[in-house]
């Protein structure tokens, strides 16, 4: 991913020692600069019109250059905040160890009933309304009881952490979203998404995600299109003293190794975006890739109200005994979990959503690590019958890819490995931006890689389909299209101003 590259020799702002070093490096590595031949410079031999990559390269280079210079600040913000977010996932386990972990009793004593733990949470926060319970997924993990709080921000619950062995309350913290992010990760997530500026700030992250794949793929094309005598220079950075050429080598090789991950981050990031995300969701729905939903509705008579999956498990899994008359209205959370376990919810990581008026318990698997366990069932609170069940295997392919992609973007899919990979990608993007600006600075005072009008060199058979594809992508990803129009307008204005100055001088 190259933010700046020479289309022809330009040593007006490059020290002589730097140019000499570049030449020596070329001899040592067997790598030739783009300026040596028409095939690599994008210029044609005299009297011959450029073809293929030689015609397209100046246009790609110019777009990559301006996108890199102008969008790089947004990419840098997204990369730094993304790096912090990736590190925040394991950091939460250390910072909030008091709330998340408890000693396992000697003798192998089992956990207390969930109902008793919920009562302990209610006693600690009598003003809250219990909405969901997350039992500890492993020995020594606390039970998280989520409560609705009218004073909490939208999407935020109060999490009461209960010792499953003693029912002692270990603490209370705000919890955000389905991932249960605690205050540290929630704050960093807000920084990454909207810089804590609300809806207006979301435009920054969507702009970064919209351009990231364009800059990455354009840089990949430029890097692969360079002529080399030594194939090693394609995959590994050059050695030698500091110079613009060595910076370019690091920029290109690191970009080559990171390009697949950067494009994946861009694609998954756009699924959350405000404008492009709506278009992506609409296309996904039309292709039959919408995520199916579980029906937990209960009719006044106690039967399921129907739905896409209603009754799948009602005739296959025996309902637990309802017990006395007092339990016939609500069997309780423990028997609801037992009914779900009997229906095939076997992951240690589960979430239990308590019934509201007209609905039953919803017991969902929440293990997003590989292999994914995300099955869910709805249980009738009157008798424990399974109202509906939804298996992750039933998801359409697009829904599965979306789910896995989002979880990978958040560092949840493969656990610690996923988080380390995200941190490496974020760090690589930071360095790519830094190297790109360094190369741009070293080319002062003339920092434009190619002259204006590069599009005129592209044959119509290539230019017209390219313009059509650009218009389609710009419509589908609105902030990409609008910012591209703004870039072109600014470039046109600068060109007209330069022409006017030239005429006045003449």
SULTA-V944441 format. One record per pair of residues at least 12 apart in sequence whose ideal C-beta (glycine too) atoms are under 7 Angstrom apart, sorted by the first residue. I is the first residue (numbers start at 1). J is the second residue. If there is no record, write none. Layout:
# SULTA-V944441
i = (I	I)
j = (J	J)
This chain:
# SULTA-V944441
i = (1	1	1	1	1	1	1	1	2	2	2	2	2	2	2	2	3	3	3	3	3	3	3	4	4	4	4	4	4	5	5	5	5	5	6	6	6	6	7	7	7	7	7	7	7	8	8	9	10	10	12	12	13	13	13	13	14	14	14	18	18	21	21	21	22	22	22	25	25	25	25	25	28	29	29	29	30	30	31	31	31	31	31	32	32	32	34	36	37	38	39	39	40	40	40	42	42	42	42	50	51	53	55	55	55	56	56	57	58	58	58	59	59	59	60	60	60	61	61	61	62	62	62	63	64	64	64	64	65	66	67	67	67	68	68	69	70	71	71	71	71	72	72	72	74	74	74	75	75	75	75	76	76	77	78	78	78	79	79	79	80	81	81	81	82	82	82	83	83	83	84	85	85	85	85	86	86	86	86	86	87	88	88	88	89	89	89	90	90	91	92	92	92	95	96	96	98	98	99	99	99	99	99	100	100	100	101	101	101	102	102	102	102	102	103	104	104	105	109	111	111	112	112	112	113	114	114	114	114	114	115	115	115	116	117	117	117	117	117	118	118	118	118	120	120	120	121	121	121	121	124	124	124	125	125	125	125	128	128	128	128	129	129	130	130	130	131	131	131	131	131	131	132	132	132	132	132	133	133	133	134	134	135	136	137	137	138	142	142	142	142	142	143	143	144	144	144	145	145	146	146	147	152	155	155	156	156	156	157	158	158	159	159	159	160	174	179	179	192	193	202	203	205	206	206	206	206	206	207	207	209	209	209	209	210	210	210	210	210	211	212	212	212	213	213	213	216	216	216	217	219	220	220	220	223	223	223	233	235	235	236	237	237	237	244	244	247	247	247	248	250	251	251	251	251	254	254	254	255	258	258	261	262	262	265	265	268	268	268	268	269	270	271	271	275	275	276	276	276	279	284	284	287	288	289	289	289	289	290	291	291	292	292	292	292	294	294	294	294	294	294	295	295	295	295	295	295	295	296	296	296	296	296	296	297	297	298	298	298	298	298	302	302	302	304	304	307	309	309	309	310	310	312	312	313	313	313	313	314	314	314	317	317	317	319	319	319	319	320	320	320	320	322	322	328	329	330	331	331	331	333	335	336	336	336	336	336	336	337	337	339	339	339	340	340	340	343	343	343	344	345	345	345	345	347	347	347	349	349	349	350	350	350	350	351	351	355	360	360	360	360	360	361	361	361	362	362	363	363	363	364	368	368	368	369	369	369	370	370	372	372	374	375	375	375	376	377	452	452)
j = (215	216	219	220	251	255	259	432	64	219	222	223	248	251	252	255	64	65	68	251	436	439	440	65	436	439	440	443	449	34	61	222	248	449	33	34	35	449	34	41	42	58	61	449	450	35	41	35	443	446	445	446	443	444	445	446	244	442	443	243	244	240	241	243	243	244	245	238	240	243	245	246	240	230	233	238	229	230	228	229	230	233	238	227	228	229	226	227	227	54	54	227	225	226	227	54	57	58	61	457	459	225	457	458	459	458	462	225	450	454	457	454	455	458	218	221	222	222	449	450	449	450	454	218	215	218	219	222	449	487	211	214	215	215	436	440	487	207	208	211	215	433	436	437	204	207	208	208	212	429	433	430	433	204	192	205	208	426	429	430	430	188	191	192	192	422	426	423	426	427	188	185	188	189	192	411	419	422	423	426	423	184	185	188	185	411	419	416	419	184	182	184	185	184	173	182	170	171	142	161	170	171	173	141	142	161	140	141	142	140	142	163	165	170	140	139	140	165	165	164	165	164	165	167	334	133	135	333	334	337	332	333	334	167	143	145	162	164	167	130	133	145	333	162	167	169	145	160	162	169	160	169	172	147	158	160	172	147	148	149	158	147	148	145	147	354	146	147	148	157	353	354	146	351	352	353	354	145	333	352	180	351	350	164	348	349	348	161	162	163	164	170	162	164	159	161	180	160	162	159	175	160	174	176	177	174	175	176	175	172	174	172	173	175	172	186	410	412	205	205	274	479	269	273	274	275	276	479	479	483	266	269	270	273	270	276	477	479	480	480	262	265	266	263	266	267	259	262	263	263	255	255	256	259	252	255	256	249	253	256	253	249	250	253	439	442	435	438	439	439	435	432	435	436	439	428	431	432	432	425	428	425	425	429	409	425	405	406	408	409	409	477	402	406	478	479	476	477	478	476	398	402	398	396	396	397	398	399	399	395	399	308	390	394	395	309	362	376	378	388	390	307	308	309	310	378	387	388	359	360	362	378	387	388	358	359	358	359	360	380	387	380	382	383	387	388	388	388	389	390	387	388	388	389	343	377	386	389	385	386	387	342	343	386	339	383	384	385	335	338	339	384	383	384	382	382	381	381	383	384	352	384	352	361	363	379	381	384	352	363	379	384	386	363	377	379	377	386	389	375	363	365	375	377	365	367	373	365	366	367	363	364	365	366	364	366	381	378	379	380	381	387	378	379	381	376	378	376	377	379	376	407	412	413	413	414	415	413	414	392	404	392	390	391	392	390	389	491	495)
